[in-house]
Amino acid sequence: MREGGHDATWIGELAEDPGDDEVLAMAVREGRILVTLDKDFGEMTVVRELPHCGIVRLVNISVRRQAAAILGVLQTYADSLGQGAIVTVEPGRVRLRPGRDEA
């Protein structure tokens, strides 16, 4: 993502895993869209109504296709993500859960 000119932070670069709640809070503080393989973030924001700046969840997307999938989602759904949408990307399918400002 960085090579493509995007300002990205990878949690794997941190000394230790801060946990899901702190990862989500960091993304909100920094105004970042959260890209994840973990369904817990969507559940945290829907069930617990925690704030977020948009979430992209990749499901069964091969490692070599992840960057292209993310870039495609950012390009296609930028406005929706900016309004707090959750976009789930699966092979052959993209699902959009509108954000709080779109519903």
N, C-alpha and C positions, 0 to 999 in steps of 0.2 A: 504494500500500500504506500509506504514511504517513497519507494522508487517511482511510483506513479504520481508523486507530488502531493500526496495526502498527508496531513498532520495526524499521525496515528500513534497510539500508545499501546504497547503489548504488555499485558499483565505478567506474562512469563519472564519479563525482564526485571521484575521486582525481586528483592531479596527473599521475600516469603509471600505466600498467598494471603491477601488481606481478607478473604471471604467474600461471598456474594453480596452481602449488604453493603460492604465498603466499596466494592468494585462499582456497584450501581451508583452509590453516593459520589464516587470520584467522577464518573461519567457526567452526572448532573452538574457537579461543581465546575467541571471543565467544559460544559456544553457540548459533550460528545455523543454521537450515535454509538450505541453498544453493539458490537458484532460478536456473536457467540454461537457455540454448538449446543449450549445448555438450555433446556426448556424452562429451568427454574426462574430465569429472569423475566420471562413473559408472565409466568404465574405470580411472581412477586408484584409485578406492576398491575396486574388485573385483579387478583384476589385481595392483596394487601393495599392496593391503590397507591403504591409508592411512585413518586414522580420519576420521570425519565425523559430523555431527549430523543427518543426513537430507538428501536431495537431491530436488528437484523439477525435472524436465527437461521443457521444453515443446518439442514437435516440430510444426512447421507450424501453430501457433496464431497467428491474426492478432493484430497489436498491440492492436487494440481489444478483443479477447477475453481477452488474457493476464491481466489483473487478476482477472476473474471466475473464470478457470480456476484461478489460484493460490489464491484465497480458497476455492473449492470443495474443492480438494485439502487445504488446511490444515484445513478443517472436517471433512472425511470421514476423512482419514488422519493426524490429529494424533498419535494414540498410536503408530502404526506409524513415522511419521517420527521421533518421539522415541526410538524404539528403533533408529534408523539405517537405515530403509527408503529405497529409491530408488523414486520414483514418476515414471513417464513418462506425460505427457499428450499425446495425439494427438487430432485431430478424431474424435469418436465412440468413443474408446477410452482407457482408463486402465490402465496395467500397474503392478503392484506387485512389487518385488523385496524380500522381507522383510529386515529388519535383522538384525544379528548376534545380537540377543537374542530374535528371533522364530523363527529357523530351527529 
